[in-house]
Amino acid sequence: MIAGGNCQPSVVTYGTLVKGFCMKGNNSAAIHLLRKMEEGACKPDLVVYSTIIDSLCKDTLVDDALNLFSEMMSKGIAPDVITYTSLIHGVCKLGEWKEATKLLNDMVSKSIYPDARAFNVLVDTICKEGMVVEAEGVVEMMIQRGIEPNTVTYNSLMDGYCLRGEIGKAQKFLN
């Protein structure tokens, strides 16, 4: 497309390629393409950045994802619930639930409201740390925000109580 000069790639074209590289686990190629976009006339958007951030987080390259997140924001591209959820999921995979809580609070402070998925990632991680009472506090926060706990939420709580040997409390959620 570029060599022919007849048709210049759009942000959608680049985004499709970035997504493909990320799906194949080739984060370096996705980042290389991002850098090419920054040099050219077609600038990366939130979708391109979020796709790479999500892929980096899935590969537990959370520091790289957080750096890219900061870079994105410094360029005036505001994150959304998807970007934050990817980061929350990434730090949770590393067992850093306190960092995940900070990200959740940062998200809310910017008037970006977490959805059930964002809350569920945090609930699951906190439960796996054996802190089910704290996880129930997160569930209360969900409910206060008008987000109904779902099967994933309750499964995480049941798993948490089972890990603690409190089968009766786990049964409460099943009922």
N, C-alpha and C positions, 0 to 999 in steps of 0.2 A: 504493500500500500504506500509506504513512505517512499521507496525507491521509484515507483511508477509516477508519483507526483499527482496523479489524477484524483486520488481520494485520500484525505488525511484521516488517521484514526481518531475516533472520539473518545471521551472518557468512558463510554460504555464498552468500546472495543478494548481499551486498556484494562478496564475492570474485569472483563471476561477472561483475558489472558492471565491477569493477576490471580483470579480465582482458580483457574486451571493449575497454575504453578503451585498455589497453596494446597489444593486438593491432592496434588502429587507429592507434597511434602518438600517442595523446592522453594523454601523461603528466600534463599539468596537470589534466585532468579526473579522472584516477585519484587524484592527490594530493588534489584537492579532496574527493573522496569519502572518502578516508582521514581527512581532517580532520573531516568530518561524523560519521564513525564515532566518532572520539575524543570528540566533544562529546556523543554520545548514549549510550544504554545498551549498545549492541552494539559492543564494542571490537574493533579489528583484531587479527588473529592473525598468526602466522608466515607463513602462505600469502599473506595480503594484502600484507604488507611485502615478502616475497620476490618476488612478482609485479611489484611496482613497481620494486624494486631491479634485477631482471633487465631490465626494459624500459628503465630509465634507462641501464644499462650497454650495452645493445644500441644505444642512440642516442648512445653515447660521452659521456654526462652522468655520468661516473664520480664527480666530486666530489659531485654531488647524491646519487648512490647511496650513497657512503660516509657522507655526513651522515645520510641516512635510516637507514642501517645502525647508526650510533652512537645515533641517537634510539631505534631499536627496542630496542637492548640496554639503554639507560638505563631503558626501561620494563619491563625484566625479561623480555623476549622473547628467548630464546636462538636464535642462528642454527643452521642445519643445513648439511649438505654442499651442498645446492642453493643456498642463499644465498651461501656462500663461493665456489662454482664460478662463479656469476654475476659476482661481484666480480673474481675471478681473470681471467675472460674479458674483463671490461671494461677492466681495467688492461693486460692483454696487447694488446688492440686498439689501445691507445695506445703500445705498445712498451715499457711499463714492467715488464719482466720481474723486476726487483729487487723492486718493490712486490708483484708476484704471488707471488714466493718468500716475502716477509714474510707475506702473507695465508695461504699454505699452511702456514707454520710456526705462525702464530697459531691456525689451524684445528686442527692436530695438538696444540698445547699445551692446547686445550680438549677434548681427547679426541673430536674430530670428525674422522673419518678420510676422507681424500680417496678418491674412486672413480676409475675409469679415465678418465672424462671430465675431471675436475679435473686429473689428471696430464697428459693428452693436450694440454689447452689450454696448459699450461706448456711441455711438450716442443716443441710446434709453434712457440711464440713464440721460445724460445731458439734453435731451429734456424734460424728466419728471421733471427735476429741473427748467424748464422754461428758460433754457439758449440755445435757438435754434440757435442763431448767433454763439455761441461757437461750437455747434454741426455741423453747416455747415462748420466750420473750420476743424473739424475732417474729414468730408466728403471730403473736398479739399485735406487733407493729404492722404486719401484713393486713390483718383484719381491720385495724384502725384506719388503714389507708384504702379500705374498700376492696382489697384483694382476697378472694376466698382461697383458703388452703385447698390443695387438691391431693390426688392420690400420691404424687411424688412427695409432697410435704409430709403426709401422714406416714408413708413408708419410711422416710428418714427418721421421724420421731420414734416409730416402732423399732427400727434397727438400733437407734441410740439407746433406748431402754433395754433392749435385748442384750446389747454389748455390756451393759451395766448389771445384767442378771435380774432386771426388774420386769419380769415377764407380765406380771399383773398390770403394770402401768402401760406396757405395750398393748396388751389386750384391750385396754380402755379405748385406744385409738382405733383398733379394729372394729369395735362395736360402734 
